[in-house]
Amino acid sequence: MIQVNALKKQFGQRTLFENVTFNVNPRERIGLVGRNGTGKSTLFKMLLGIETPDEGEVVVPKGYRIGTLEQHLKFTEPTIVAECATALPADKEYEVYRAEKILSGLGFTEADFERSPDDFSGGYQIRINLAKVLLTEPQMLLLDEPTNYLDIVSMRWLKTVLKTFPGEVILITHDRDFMDDVVTHTMGINRGQVKKIEGNTGKYYEQIVLEDEIYEKTRKNVEKKKKDLQQFVDRFRAQASKASQAQSKLKQLEKMDDMEALSEDSDMNLRFEYKDCPGKFPLKVEDLTFGHTESEPLFQNLTFGLAKGERLGIIGKNGKGKSTLLNVLAGELRPWSGKLTWHPSAVFGHFGQTNVLRLDLSNTIEQEVTAANPKLSPTQIRGICGAMLFTGDDAKKKISVLSGGERARVLLGKILARPSNVLFLDEPTNHLDMESIEILMDELQNYPGAVVVVTHSERMLKRLTKNLVVFKEGGAEYFNGGYEDFLRRVGWEEEGEGPSGHHQLGYELKPQKQNHKLSRKEYKKLRSQLVKDRSDTLKPLKKKVEEVEAKILDLETKK
């Protein structure tokens, strides 16, 4: 068990958090939430001993091993199997098959095993680092945005890994559904304080809202009482008959503590401007074919119509061509064959990873937004910057000094500056916190135009999309139905395969034995969790058995 006692951390005059106290108990899986910049990653560094608190302490049991996902990409071995094998414990250094099983689970093929780590994209290199973490057999996993660069199938596989991991987990991710599927507890950094509750993010945010309401009601009551006391003192202080009462009220007033009004976090104020398009189909796609090498097209003969107001999701494993298709639709790549037919009134906005890279680093935020629509007045430009949380002088910052998340907000601001009726969005939730993602999804639901989105967020897919383009082995197909329809009717072909499949959970993680014995309370809690896990597993199976037995009875009666 890890104990955190009265931590405080500040940078200059800004206090990130103070008096932070919590425990991480056996088998707890904790989701750490909070706005960008509240100190989530800093708290992780303190748990790892990389960052020193200004006050307080982190107590880690002797011999307790913590595994964390390194963002630094540096490899020393000629193949990915050899690279991962360097992470094997000394007593298992020759059990290379463990590395192969985990790499298969993360989407690598047998042919990839002998390739150099440097041959792979940044996303796949992150997966290599994740495989190395899992191979160290840690007792706790500290994972900061592990879903970045993972495709849906790998994310679903990682959920299974984390839910069956026999140790403790603390997880930071902007993917709310992923977090809720994995965690047993949620811990949040809010207004410089840390609060931990049992349950998912929904329960946590409900509790925060309730506590804020109670605090605000109490504050108003206290303010009213103080005002009444002050009025009494002011009115009767000079009167001899009431002087003693006034003095008593004054002492009562002096003893009452001030309750400051709660600070409000700023939210993005997204509103995509819509330009009407009278046509039923802003875009028609006919027999579209494209590839980077003529022998292997990424997709071919793809045909569909993008209807007015439609929500189309593009899904599939990484490297199959999802972003490429979006770039072809946006006219940034020329198709080998086929036809794109745009309605004369169609105007699109494009949020893509390549577009973020094209921001002029020497420009200010205001200049970049102005470049998207020079017709806007300075007041309108400042309004859009403010909506993207760049208020006052922040709007005059150079693009070169902004973080990845801030640059993504600038690109969203450029799209807001120009009225459109079609939106192309490539991983729009990357770098946004949970609150901003919810705001984005709300606005996309209200947007009257058509939306085409590439995303690995199952929450976004389930909430928004009505039809899909699915990339799989051999190309891409149009699927008439939403994401839940796809899971029910088709499903991911990689899931549940045998030893040669890429996403089978085919290994066992065993944490090192801990030196301390479980207390009676810890034992009862662990036993309760095991009973609950068993119940959750057996409940659907029992229901299935009942359904089958009822069907047998019905068939025998009919016979």
Secondary structure, 3 states (H helix, E strand, C coil): CEEEEEEEEEECCEEEEEEEEEEECCCCEEEEECCCCCCHHHHHHHHHCCCCCCEEEEECCCCCCEEECCCCCCCCCCCHHHHHHCCCCHHHCCCCHHHHHHHHHCCCCHHHHHCCHHHCCHHHHHHHHHHHHHHCCCCEEEEECCCCCCCHHHHHHHHHHHHHCCCEEEEECCCHHHHHHHCCEEEEEECCEEEEEECCHHHHHHHHHHHHHHHHHHHHHHHHHHHHHHHHHHHHCCCCCCHHHHHHHHHHHHHCCCCCCCCCCCCCCCCCCECCCCCCCCEEEEEEEECCECCECCEEEEEEEECCCCEEEEECCCCCCHHHHHHHHCCCCCCCEEEEEECCCCCEEEECHHHHHCCCCCCEHHHHHHHHCCCCCHHHHHHHHHHCCCCHHHHHCEHHHCCHHHHHHHHHHHHHCCCECEEEEECCCCCCCHHHHHHHHHHHHHCCCEEEEECCCHHHHHHHCCEEEEEECCEEEEECCCHHHHHHHCCCCCCCCCCCCCCCCCCCCCCCCCCCCCCHHHHHHHHHHHHHHHHHHHHHHHHHHHHHHHHHHHHHHHC
